Amino acid sequence: MRDKLEWWEELYRRVAELGLRGIDAAAISERLLGAENAIAQVTEGDMCRLNLVKSFLHSPHRPK
């Protein structure tokens, strides 16, 4: 469980860092998470990697 939490924290940190560099959400998603998978298709994009990245970028806890 600790390893999974550390993975999420590291992903959040990397997303925030790339966002501060001005890289857009789609490019960050592709770079860090790769192409979208079948879940994105089945949920019509509601649950997709891009939305995860966007939620991290719009988080009030994100570094400024």
Predicted model as a PDB file, atoms N, CA, C, CB and O in Angstrom, pLDDT in the B-factor column:
MODEL        1                                                                  
ATOM      1  N   MET A   1       0.826  -1.186   0.000  1.00 90.00           N  
ATOM      2  CA  MET A   1       0.000   0.000   0.000  1.00 90.00           C  
ATOM      3  C   MET A   1       0.876   1.258   0.000  1.00 90.00           C  
ATOM      4  CB  MET A   1      -0.943  -0.006   1.211  1.00 90.00           C  
ATOM      5  O   MET A   1       0.574   2.225  -0.699  1.00 90.00           O  
ATOM      6  N   ARG A   2       1.935   1.245   0.765  1.00 92.00           N  
ATOM      7  CA  ARG A   2       2.842   2.392   0.829  1.00 92.00           C  
ATOM      8  C   ARG A   2       3.427   2.689  -0.552  1.00 92.00           C  
ATOM      9  CB  ARG A   2       3.974   2.132   1.845  1.00 92.00           C  
ATOM     10  O   ARG A   2       3.525   3.853  -0.940  1.00 92.00           O  
ATOM     11  N   ASP A   3       3.814   1.657  -1.293  1.00 93.00           N  
ATOM     12  CA  ASP A   3       4.386   1.845  -2.627  1.00 93.00           C  
ATOM     13  C   ASP A   3       3.390   2.519  -3.565  1.00 93.00           C  
ATOM     14  CB  ASP A   3       4.827   0.500  -3.211  1.00 93.00           C  
ATOM     15  O   ASP A   3       3.765   3.390  -4.350  1.00 93.00           O  
ATOM     16  N   LYS A   4       2.139   2.124  -3.486  1.00 93.00           N  
ATOM     17  CA  LYS A   4       1.104   2.717  -4.345  1.00 93.00           C  
ATOM     18  C   LYS A   4       0.903   4.187  -3.996  1.00 93.00           C  
ATOM     19  CB  LYS A   4      -0.231   1.948  -4.206  1.00 93.00           C  
ATOM     20  O   LYS A   4       0.783   5.024  -4.891  1.00 93.00           O  
ATOM     21  N   LEU A   5       0.864   4.507  -2.710  1.00 93.00           N  
ATOM     22  CA  LEU A   5       0.722   5.899  -2.291  1.00 93.00           C  
ATOM     23  C   LEU A   5       1.903   6.727  -2.785  1.00 93.00           C  
ATOM     24  CB  LEU A   5       0.605   5.996  -0.760  1.00 93.00           C  
ATOM     25  O   LEU A   5       1.722   7.838  -3.283  1.00 93.00           O  
ATOM     26  N   GLU A   6       3.095   6.193  -2.650  1.00 94.00           N  
ATOM     27  CA  GLU A   6       4.285   6.909  -3.120  1.00 94.00           C  
ATOM     28  C   GLU A   6       4.243   7.119  -4.634  1.00 94.00           C  
ATOM     29  CB  GLU A   6       5.557   6.141  -2.731  1.00 94.00           C  
ATOM     30  O   GLU A   6       4.688   8.156  -5.126  1.00 94.00           O  
ATOM     31  N   TRP A   7       3.703   6.125  -5.385  1.00 94.00           N  
ATOM     32  CA  TRP A   7       3.580   6.272  -6.831  1.00 94.00           C  
ATOM     33  C   TRP A   7       2.653   7.439  -7.168  1.00 94.00           C  
ATOM     34  CB  TRP A   7       3.056   4.968  -7.467  1.00 94.00           C  
ATOM     35  O   TRP A   7       2.979   8.262  -8.023  1.00 94.00           O  
ATOM     36  N   TRP A   8       1.493   7.516  -6.494  1.00 93.00           N  
ATOM     37  CA  TRP A   8       0.538   8.595  -6.734  1.00 93.00           C  
ATOM     38  C   TRP A   8       1.137   9.951  -6.368  1.00 93.00           C  
ATOM     39  CB  TRP A   8      -0.749   8.355  -5.937  1.00 93.00           C  
ATOM     40  O   TRP A   8       0.959  10.927  -7.096  1.00 93.00           O  
ATOM     41  N   GLU A   9       1.842  10.011  -5.250  1.00 93.00           N  
ATOM     42  CA  GLU A   9       2.461  11.269  -4.834  1.00 93.00           C  
ATOM     43  C   GLU A   9       3.517  11.726  -5.845  1.00 93.00           C  
ATOM     44  CB  GLU A   9       3.094  11.115  -3.443  1.00 93.00           C  
ATOM     45  O   GLU A   9       3.606  12.912  -6.160  1.00 93.00           O  
ATOM     46  N   GLU A  10       4.300  10.798  -6.342  1.00 95.00           N  
ATOM     47  CA  GLU A  10       5.310  11.119  -7.340  1.00 95.00           C  
ATOM     48  C   GLU A  10       4.658  11.562  -8.647  1.00 95.00           C  
ATOM     49  CB  GLU A  10       6.224   9.912  -7.584  1.00 95.00           C  
ATOM     50  O   GLU A  10       5.133  12.510  -9.274  1.00 95.00           O  
ATOM     51  N   LEU A  11       3.596  10.911  -9.067  1.00 96.00           N  
ATOM     52  CA  LEU A  11       2.883  11.316 -10.268  1.00 96.00           C  
ATOM     53  C   LEU A  11       2.347  12.741 -10.094  1.00 96.00           C  
ATOM     54  CB  LEU A  11       1.730  10.329 -10.578  1.00 96.00           C  
ATOM     55  O   LEU A  11       2.488  13.573 -10.990  1.00 96.00           O  
ATOM     56  N   TYR A  12       1.745  13.010  -8.967  1.00 96.00           N  
ATOM     57  CA  TYR A  12       1.218  14.353  -8.694  1.00 96.00           C  
ATOM     58  C   TYR A  12       2.339  15.389  -8.777  1.00 96.00           C  
ATOM     59  CB  TYR A  12       0.542  14.403  -7.298  1.00 96.00           C  
ATOM     60  O   TYR A  12       2.164  16.448  -9.380  1.00 96.00           O  
ATOM     61  N   ARG A  13       3.478  15.089  -8.179  1.00 94.00           N  
ATOM     62  CA  ARG A  13       4.613  16.014  -8.188  1.00 94.00           C  
ATOM     63  C   ARG A  13       5.082  16.277  -9.613  1.00 94.00           C  
ATOM     64  CB  ARG A  13       5.770  15.458  -7.344  1.00 94.00           C  
ATOM     65  O   ARG A  13       5.338  17.422  -9.986  1.00 94.00           O  
ATOM     66  N   ARG A  14       5.193  15.218 -10.404  1.00 97.00           N  
ATOM     67  CA  ARG A  14       5.664  15.361 -11.786  1.00 97.00           C  
ATOM     68  C   ARG A  14       4.671  16.126 -12.649  1.00 97.00           C  
ATOM     69  CB  ARG A  14       5.924  13.993 -12.397  1.00 97.00           C  
ATOM     70  O   ARG A  14       5.070  16.942 -13.479  1.00 97.00           O  
ATOM     71  N   VAL A  15       3.384  15.867 -12.459  1.00 97.00           N  
ATOM     72  CA  VAL A  15       2.367  16.612 -13.198  1.00 97.00           C  
ATOM     73  C   VAL A  15       2.461  18.095 -12.848  1.00 97.00           C  
ATOM     74  CB  VAL A  15       0.947  16.067 -12.886  1.00 97.00           C  
ATOM     75  O   VAL A  15       2.454  18.949 -13.735  1.00 97.00           O  
ATOM     76  N   ALA A  16       2.549  18.394 -11.567  1.00 95.00           N  
ATOM     77  CA  ALA A  16       2.638  19.793 -11.130  1.00 95.00           C  
ATOM     78  C   ALA A  16       3.877  20.466 -11.711  1.00 95.00           C  
ATOM     79  CB  ALA A  16       2.664  19.878  -9.592  1.00 95.00           C  
ATOM     80  O   ALA A  16       3.806  21.602 -12.181  1.00 95.00           O  
ATOM     81  N   GLU A  17       5.001  19.775 -11.682  1.00 95.00           N  
ATOM     82  CA  GLU A  17       6.254  20.333 -12.208  1.00 95.00           C  
ATOM     83  C   GLU A  17       6.128  20.652 -13.703  1.00 95.00           C  
ATOM     84  CB  GLU A  17       7.421  19.347 -11.973  1.00 95.00           C  
ATOM     85  O   GLU A  17       6.521  21.732 -14.144  1.00 95.00           O  
ATOM     86  N   LEU A  18       5.586  19.725 -14.470  1.00 97.00           N  
ATOM     87  CA  LEU A  18       5.425  19.958 -15.906  1.00 97.00           C  
ATOM     88  C   LEU A  18       4.406  21.058 -16.175  1.00 97.00           C  
ATOM     89  CB  LEU A  18       5.000  18.668 -16.610  1.00 97.00           C  
ATOM     90  O   LEU A  18       4.575  21.841 -17.110  1.00 97.00           O  
ATOM     91  N   GLY A  19       3.364  21.125 -15.378  1.00 96.00           N  
ATOM     92  CA  GLY A  19       2.378  22.191 -15.525  1.00 96.00           C  
ATOM     93  C   GLY A  19       2.989  23.559 -15.273  1.00 96.00           C  
ATOM     94  O   GLY A  19       2.674  24.519 -15.976  1.00 96.00           O  
ATOM     95  N   LEU A  20       3.860  23.654 -14.276  1.00 94.00           N  
ATOM     96  CA  LEU A  20       4.533  24.916 -13.985  1.00 94.00           C  
ATOM     97  C   LEU A  20       5.458  25.337 -15.126  1.00 94.00           C  
ATOM     98  CB  LEU A  20       5.325  24.802 -12.687  1.00 94.00           C  
ATOM     99  O   LEU A  20       5.736  26.524 -15.295  1.00 94.00           O  
ATOM    100  N   ARG A  21       5.926  24.382 -15.895  1.00 97.00           N  
ATOM    101  CA  ARG A  21       6.766  24.682 -17.061  1.00 97.00           C  
ATOM    102  C   ARG A  21       5.933  25.115 -18.270  1.00 97.00           C  
ATOM    103  CB  ARG A  21       7.611  23.461 -17.426  1.00 97.00           C  
ATOM    104  O   ARG A  21       6.484  25.464 -19.314  1.00 97.00           O  
ATOM    105  N   GLY A  22       4.619  25.091 -18.125  1.00 97.00           N  
ATOM    106  CA  GLY A  22       3.747  25.531 -19.203  1.00 97.00           C  
ATOM    107  C   GLY A  22       3.342  24.442 -20.175  1.00 97.00           C  
ATOM    108  O   GLY A  22       2.781  24.737 -21.231  1.00 97.00           O  
ATOM    109  N   ILE A  23       3.614  23.193 -19.843  1.00 98.00           N  
ATOM    110  CA  ILE A  23       3.233  22.081 -20.712  1.00 98.00           C  
ATOM    111  C   ILE A  23       1.741  21.806 -20.509  1.00 98.00           C  
ATOM    112  CB  ILE A  23       4.094  20.797 -20.409  1.00 98.00           C  
ATOM    113  O   ILE A  23       1.261  21.769 -19.376  1.00 98.00           O  
ATOM    114  N   ASP A  24       1.015  21.615 -21.607  1.00 97.00           N  
ATOM    115  CA  ASP A  24      -0.431  21.426 -21.488  1.00 97.00           C  
ATOM    116  C   ASP A  24      -0.776  20.027 -20.982  1.00 97.00           C  
ATOM    117  CB  ASP A  24      -1.106  21.673 -22.835  1.00 97.00           C  
ATOM    118  O   ASP A  24       0.039  19.105 -21.016  1.00 97.00           O  
ATOM    119  N   ALA A  25      -2.011  19.910 -20.514  1.00 98.00           N  
ATOM    120  CA  ALA A  25      -2.477  18.676 -19.873  1.00 98.00           C  
ATOM    121  C   ALA A  25      -2.370  17.465 -20.787  1.00 98.00           C  
ATOM    122  CB  ALA A  25      -3.909  18.837 -19.422  1.00 98.00           C  
ATOM    123  O   ALA A  25      -1.975  16.390 -20.337  1.00 98.00           O  
ATOM    124  N   ALA A  26      -2.714  17.618 -22.057  1.00 97.00           N  
ATOM    125  CA  ALA A  26      -2.662  16.484 -22.988  1.00 97.00           C  
ATOM    126  C   ALA A  26      -1.231  15.979 -23.161  1.00 97.00           C  
ATOM    127  CB  ALA A  26      -3.247  16.883 -24.353  1.00 97.00           C  
ATOM    128  O   ALA A  26      -0.996  14.772 -23.199  1.00 97.00           O  
ATOM    129  N   ALA A  27      -0.292  16.890 -23.265  1.00 98.00           N  
ATOM    130  CA  ALA A  27       1.110  16.493 -23.417  1.00 98.00           C  
ATOM    131  C   ALA A  27       1.639  15.836 -22.142  1.00 98.00           C  
ATOM    132  CB  ALA A  27       1.973  17.711 -23.780  1.00 98.00           C  
ATOM    133  O   ALA A  27       2.394  14.866 -22.205  1.00 98.00           O  
ATOM    134  N   ILE A  28       1.242  16.365 -20.998  1.00 98.00           N  
ATOM    135  CA  ILE A  28       1.660  15.764 -19.721  1.00 98.00           C  
ATOM    136  C   ILE A  28       1.097  14.351 -19.602  1.00 98.00           C  
ATOM    137  CB  ILE A  28       1.192  16.634 -18.519  1.00 98.00           C  
ATOM    138  O   ILE A  28       1.809  13.418 -19.229  1.00 98.00           O  
ATOM    139  N   SER A  29      -0.181  14.203 -19.921  1.00 97.00           N  
ATOM    140  CA  SER A  29      -0.823  12.902 -19.839  1.00 97.00           C  
ATOM    141  C   SER A  29      -0.110  11.880 -20.710  1.00 97.00           C  
ATOM    142  CB  SER A  29      -2.282  13.008 -20.245  1.00 97.00           C  
ATOM    143  O   SER A  29       0.194  10.774 -20.263  1.00 97.00           O  
ATOM    144  N   GLU A  30       0.151  12.253 -21.946  1.00 97.00           N  
ATOM    145  CA  GLU A  30       0.825  11.351 -22.878  1.00 97.00           C  
ATOM    146  C   GLU A  30       2.235  11.005 -22.390  1.00 97.00           C  
ATOM    147  CB  GLU A  30       0.889  11.982 -24.277  1.00 97.00           C  
ATOM    148  O   GLU A  30       2.654   9.849 -22.451  1.00 97.00           O  
ATOM    149  N   ARG A  31       2.953  12.006 -21.911  1.00 98.00           N  
ATOM    150  CA  ARG A  31       4.336  11.802 -21.462  1.00 98.00           C  
ATOM    151  C   ARG A  31       4.427  10.889 -20.242  1.00 98.00           C  
ATOM    152  CB  ARG A  31       4.978  13.140 -21.143  1.00 98.00           C  
ATOM    153  O   ARG A  31       5.267   9.990 -20.185  1.00 98.00           O  
ATOM    154  N   LEU A  32       3.552  11.132 -19.270  1.00 98.00           N  
ATOM    155  CA  LEU A  32       3.666  10.402 -18.006  1.00 98.00           C  
ATOM    156  C   LEU A  32       2.839   9.117 -17.949  1.00 98.00           C  
ATOM    157  CB  LEU A  32       3.255  11.294 -16.882  1.00 98.00           C  
ATOM    158  O   LEU A  32       3.214   8.170 -17.258  1.00 98.00           O  
ATOM    159  N   LEU A  33       1.722   9.079 -18.669  1.00 96.00           N  
ATOM    160  CA  LEU A  33       0.802   7.949 -18.531  1.00 96.00           C  
ATOM    161  C   LEU A  33       0.588   7.166 -19.820  1.00 96.00           C  
ATOM    162  CB  LEU A  33      -0.517   8.439 -18.036  1.00 96.00           C  
ATOM    163  O   LEU A  33       0.010   6.079 -19.796  1.00 96.00           O  
ATOM    164  N   GLY A  34       1.042   7.701 -20.927  1.00 93.00           N  
ATOM    165  CA  GLY A  34       0.877   7.007 -22.196  1.00 93.00           C  
ATOM    166  C   GLY A  34      -0.502   7.222 -22.783  1.00 93.00           C  
ATOM    167  O   GLY A  34      -1.282   8.047 -22.306  1.00 93.00           O  
ATOM    168  N   ALA A  35      -0.781   6.472 -23.815  1.00 92.00           N  
ATOM    169  CA  ALA A  35      -2.051   6.597 -24.539  1.00 92.00           C  
ATOM    170  C   ALA A  35      -3.227   6.173 -23.664  1.00 92.00           C  
ATOM    171  CB  ALA A  35      -2.021   5.753 -25.822  1.00 92.00           C  
ATOM    172  O   ALA A  35      -3.085   5.370 -22.742  1.00 92.00           O  
ATOM    173  N   GLU A  36      -4.378   6.729 -23.977  1.00 90.00           N  
ATOM    174  CA  GLU A  36      -5.601   6.345 -23.266  1.00 90.00           C  
ATOM    175  C   GLU A  36      -5.896   4.866 -23.505  1.00 90.00           C  
ATOM    176  CB  GLU A  36      -6.802   7.220 -23.720  1.00 90.00           C  
ATOM    177  O   GLU A  36      -5.458   4.285 -24.499  1.00 90.00           O  
ATOM    178  N   ASN A  37      -6.639   4.271 -22.585  1.00 86.00           N  
ATOM    179  CA  ASN A  37      -6.958   2.847 -22.696  1.00 86.00           C  
ATOM    180  C   ASN A  37      -8.460   2.638 -22.900  1.00 86.00           C  
ATOM    181  CB  ASN A  37      -6.482   2.091 -21.441  1.00 86.00           C  
ATOM    182  O   ASN A  37      -9.206   3.597 -23.097  1.00 86.00           O  
ATOM    183  N   ALA A  38      -8.885   1.411 -22.852  1.00 89.00           N  
ATOM    184  CA  ALA A  38     -10.276   1.066 -23.111  1.00 89.00           C  
ATOM    185  C   ALA A  38     -11.235   1.688 -22.095  1.00 89.00           C  
ATOM    186  CB  ALA A  38     -10.438  -0.435 -23.112  1.00 89.00           C  
ATOM    187  O   ALA A  38     -12.386   1.962 -22.436  1.00 89.00           O  
ATOM    188  N   ILE A  39     -10.801   1.912 -20.883  1.00 86.00           N  
ATOM    189  CA  ILE A  39     -11.682   2.515 -19.872  1.00 86.00           C  
ATOM    190  C   ILE A  39     -12.135   3.894 -20.335  1.00 86.00           C  
ATOM    191  CB  ILE A  39     -10.961   2.618 -18.500  1.00 86.00           C  
ATOM    192  O   ILE A  39     -13.290   4.270 -20.134  1.00 86.00           O  
ATOM    193  N   ALA A  40     -11.236   4.643 -20.951  1.00 86.00           N  
ATOM    194  CA  ALA A  40     -11.598   5.964 -21.467  1.00 86.00           C  
ATOM    195  C   ALA A  40     -12.680   5.843 -22.540  1.00 86.00           C  
ATOM    196  CB  ALA A  40     -10.357   6.681 -22.037  1.00 86.00           C  
ATOM    197  O   ALA A  40     -13.596   6.663 -22.603  1.00 86.00           O  
ATOM    198  N   GLN A  41     -12.569   4.834 -23.368  1.00 86.00           N  
ATOM    199  CA  GLN A  41     -13.565   4.644 -24.424  1.00 86.00           C  
ATOM    200  C   GLN A  41     -14.911   4.217 -23.845  1.00 86.00           C  
ATOM    201  CB  GLN A  41     -13.076   3.604 -25.436  1.00 86.00           C  
ATOM    202  O   GLN A  41     -15.950   4.759 -24.221  1.00 86.00           O  
ATOM    203  N   VAL A  42     -14.894   3.261 -22.945  1.00 89.00           N  
ATOM    204  CA  VAL A  42     -16.122   2.731 -22.359  1.00 89.00           C  
ATOM    205  C   VAL A  42     -16.873   3.818 -21.579  1.00 89.00           C  
ATOM    206  CB  VAL A  42     -15.802   1.540 -21.437  1.00 89.00           C  
ATOM    207  O   VAL A  42     -18.102   3.863 -21.603  1.00 89.00           O  
ATOM    208  N   THR A  43     -16.137   4.685 -20.895  1.00 89.00           N  
ATOM    209  CA  THR A  43     -16.767   5.740 -20.096  1.00 89.00           C  
ATOM    210  C   THR A  43     -16.951   7.037 -20.888  1.00 89.00           C  
ATOM    211  CB  THR A  43     -15.934   6.014 -18.851  1.00 89.00           C  
ATOM    212  O   THR A  43     -17.305   8.075 -20.329  1.00 89.00           O  
ATOM    213  N   GLU A  44     -16.706   6.958 -22.193  1.00 86.00           N  
ATOM    214  CA  GLU A  44     -16.812   8.120 -23.078  1.00 86.00           C  
ATOM    215  C   GLU A  44     -15.980   9.297 -22.574  1.00 86.00           C  
ATOM    216  CB  GLU A  44     -18.269   8.542 -23.217  1.00 86.00           C  
ATOM    217  O   GLU A  44     -16.393  10.453 -22.665  1.00 86.00           O  
ATOM    218  N   GLY A  45     -14.807   8.979 -22.044  1.00 82.00           N  
ATOM    219  CA  GLY A  45     -13.862   9.997 -21.598  1.00 82.00           C  
ATOM    220  C   GLY A  45     -14.038  10.478 -20.173  1.00 82.00           C  
ATOM    221  O   GLY A  45     -13.228  11.265 -19.683  1.00 82.00           O  
ATOM    222  N   ASP A  46     -15.088  10.019 -19.495  1.00 85.00           N  
ATOM    223  CA  ASP A  46     -15.296  10.465 -18.112  1.00 85.00           C  
ATOM    224  C   ASP A  46     -14.151  10.020 -17.206  1.00 85.00           C  
ATOM    225  CB  ASP A  46     -16.627   9.927 -17.572  1.00 85.00           C  
ATOM    226  O   ASP A  46     -13.696  10.782 -16.353  1.00 85.00           O  
ATOM    227  N   MET A  47     -13.694   8.800 -17.391  1.00 90.00           N  
ATOM    228  CA  MET A  47     -12.577   8.279 -16.604  1.00 90.00           C  
ATOM    229  C   MET A  47     -11.407   8.065 -17.566  1.00 90.00           C  
ATOM    230  CB  MET A  47     -12.966   6.935 -15.853  1.00 90.00           C  
ATOM    231  O   MET A  47     -11.274   7.014 -18.193  1.00 90.00           O  
ATOM    232  N   CYS A  48     -10.581   9.078 -17.660  1.00 96.00           N  
ATOM    233  CA  CYS A  48      -9.454   8.957 -18.577  1.00 96.00           C  
ATOM    234  C   CYS A  48      -8.213   9.584 -17.954  1.00 96.00           C  
ATOM    235  CB  CYS A  48      -9.775   9.621 -19.935  1.00 96.00           C  
ATOM    236  O   CYS A  48      -8.292  10.329 -16.977  1.00 96.00           O  
ATOM    237  N   ARG A  49      -7.095   9.270 -18.532  1.00 95.00           N  
ATOM    238  CA  ARG A  49      -5.820   9.764 -18.026  1.00 95.00           C  
ATOM    239  C   ARG A  49      -5.741  11.282 -18.128  1.00 95.00           C  
ATOM    240  CB  ARG A  49      -4.661   9.125 -18.789  1.00 95.00           C  
ATOM    241  O   ARG A  49      -5.201  11.943 -17.241  1.00 95.00           O  
ATOM    242  N   LEU A  50      -6.275  11.824 -19.197  1.00 96.00           N  
ATOM    243  CA  LEU A  50      -6.262  13.273 -19.370  1.00 96.00           C  
ATOM    244  C   LEU A  50      -7.035  13.962 -18.246  1.00 96.00           C  
ATOM    245  CB  LEU A  50      -6.856  13.655 -20.733  1.00 96.00           C  
ATOM    246  O   LEU A  50      -6.573  14.975 -17.719  1.00 96.00           O  
ATOM    247  N   ASN A  51      -8.185  13.441 -17.873  1.00 95.00           N  
ATOM    248  CA  ASN A  51      -8.959  14.041 -16.775  1.00 95.00           C  
ATOM    249  C   ASN A  51      -8.216  13.940 -15.448  1.00 95.00           C  
ATOM    250  CB  ASN A  51     -10.329  13.362 -16.654  1.00 95.00           C  
ATOM    251  O   ASN A  51      -8.306  14.847 -14.620  1.00 95.00           O  
ATOM    252  N   LEU A  52      -7.492  12.862 -15.237  1.00 96.00           N  
ATOM    253  CA  LEU A  52      -6.685  12.739 -14.022  1.00 96.00           C  
ATOM    254  C   LEU A  52      -5.651  13.855 -13.968  1.00 96.00           C  
ATOM    255  CB  LEU A  52      -5.991  11.360 -13.959  1.00 96.00           C  
ATOM    256  O   LEU A  52      -5.496  14.520 -12.944  1.00 96.00           O  
ATOM    257  N   VAL A  53      -4.949  14.053 -15.071  1.00 97.00           N  
ATOM    258  CA  VAL A  53      -3.928  15.108 -15.124  1.00 97.00           C  
ATOM    259  C   VAL A  53      -4.578  16.472 -14.918  1.00 97.00           C  
ATOM    260  CB  VAL A  53      -3.164  15.071 -16.477  1.00 97.00           C  
ATOM    261  O   VAL A  53      -4.058  17.297 -14.167  1.00 97.00           O  
ATOM    262  N   LYS A  54      -5.699  16.717 -15.572  1.00 96.00           N  
ATOM    263  CA  LYS A  54      -6.391  17.998 -15.406  1.00 96.00           C  
ATOM    264  C   LYS A  54      -6.792  18.220 -13.948  1.00 96.00           C  
ATOM    265  CB  LYS A  54      -7.635  18.057 -16.310  1.00 96.00           C  
ATOM    266  O   LYS A  54      -6.680  19.335 -13.438  1.00 96.00           O  
ATOM    267  N   SER A  55      -7.255  17.176 -13.281  1.00 95.00           N  
ATOM    268  CA  SER A  55      -7.656  17.333 -11.881  1.00 95.00           C  
ATOM    269  C   SER A  55      -6.456  17.666 -11.005  1.00 95.00           C  
ATOM    270  CB  SER A  55      -8.342  16.057 -11.372  1.00 95.00           C  
ATOM    271  O   SER A  55      -6.570  18.459 -10.070  1.00 95.00           O  
ATOM    272  N   PHE A  56      -5.308  17.067 -11.302  1.00 95.00           N  
ATOM    273  CA  PHE A  56      -4.094  17.415 -10.561  1.00 95.00           C  
ATOM    274  C   PHE A  56      -3.716  18.873 -10.810  1.00 95.00           C  
ATOM    275  CB  PHE A  56      -2.929  16.485 -10.961  1.00 95.00           C  
ATOM    276  O   PHE A  56      -3.371  19.596  -9.876  1.00 95.00           O  
ATOM    277  N   LEU A  57      -3.782  19.300 -12.063  1.00 96.00           N  
ATOM    278  CA  LEU A  57      -3.385  20.675 -12.405  1.00 96.00           C  
ATOM    279  C   LEU A  57      -4.309  21.716 -11.787  1.00 96.00           C  
ATOM    280  CB  LEU A  57      -3.363  20.852 -13.914  1.00 96.00           C  
ATOM    281  O   LEU A  57      -3.874  22.829 -11.493  1.00 96.00           O  
ATOM    282  N   HIS A  58      -5.581  21.369 -11.587  1.00 93.00           N  
ATOM    283  CA  HIS A  58      -6.537  22.323 -11.029  1.00 93.00           C  
ATOM    284  C   HIS A  58      -6.711  22.170  -9.518  1.00 93.00           C  
ATOM    285  CB  HIS A  58      -7.876  22.161 -11.710  1.00 93.00           C  
ATOM    286  O   HIS A  58      -7.576  22.814  -8.925  1.00 93.00           O  
ATOM    287  N   SER A  59      -5.903  21.332  -8.903  1.00 89.00           N  
ATOM    288  CA  SER A  59      -5.992  21.093  -7.470  1.00 89.00           C  
ATOM    289  C   SER A  59      -5.584  22.358  -6.698  1.00 89.00           C  
ATOM    290  CB  SER A  59      -5.099  19.891  -7.065  1.00 89.00           C  
ATOM    291  O   SER A  59      -4.610  23.014  -7.067  1.00 89.00           O  
ATOM    292  N   PRO A  60      -6.310  22.702  -5.645  1.00 83.00           N  
ATOM    293  CA  PRO A  60      -5.904  23.861  -4.830  1.00 83.00           C  
ATOM    294  C   PRO A  60      -4.608  23.593  -4.057  1.00 83.00           C  
ATOM    295  CB  PRO A  60      -7.023  24.231  -3.846  1.00 83.00           C  
ATOM    296  O   PRO A  60      -4.011  24.526  -3.519  1.00 83.00           O  
ATOM    297  N   HIS A  61      -4.176  22.357  -3.996  1.00 76.00           N  
ATOM    298  CA  HIS A  61      -2.961  22.020  -3.247  1.00 76.00           C  
ATOM    299  C   HIS A  61      -1.718  21.995  -4.134  1.00 76.00           C  
ATOM    300  CB  HIS A  61      -3.128  20.671  -2.568  1.00 76.00           C  
ATOM    301  O   HIS A  61      -0.617  21.704  -3.667  1.00 76.00           O  
ATOM    302  N   ARG A  62      -1.908  22.304  -5.423  1.00 65.00           N  
ATOM    303  CA  ARG A  62      -0.812  22.281  -6.376  1.00 65.00           C  
ATOM    304  C   ARG A  62       0.170  23.401  -6.080  1.00 65.00           C  
ATOM    305  CB  ARG A  62      -1.338  22.397  -7.806  1.00 65.00           C  
ATOM    306  O   ARG A  62      -0.243  24.507  -5.730  1.00 65.00           O  
ATOM    307  N   PRO A  63       1.469  23.132  -6.215  1.00 60.00           N  
ATOM    308  CA  PRO A  63       2.452  24.219  -6.038  1.00 60.00           C  
ATOM    309  C   PRO A  63       2.204  25.319  -7.062  1.00 60.00           C  
ATOM    310  CB  PRO A  63       3.907  23.681  -6.170  1.00 60.00           C  
ATOM    311  O   PRO A  63       1.804  25.035  -8.191  1.00 60.00           O  
ATOM    312  N   LYS A  64       2.433  26.544  -6.688  1.00 60.00           N  
ATOM    313  CA  LYS A  64       2.228  27.683  -7.590  1.00 60.00           C  
ATOM    314  C   LYS A  64       3.539  28.196  -8.138  1.00 60.00           C  
ATOM    315  CB  LYS A  64       1.496  28.807  -6.874  1.00 60.00           C  
ATOM    316  O   LYS A  64       3.552  29.153  -8.913  1.00 60.00           O  
TER     317      LYS A  64                                                      
ENDMDL                                                                          
END                                                                             
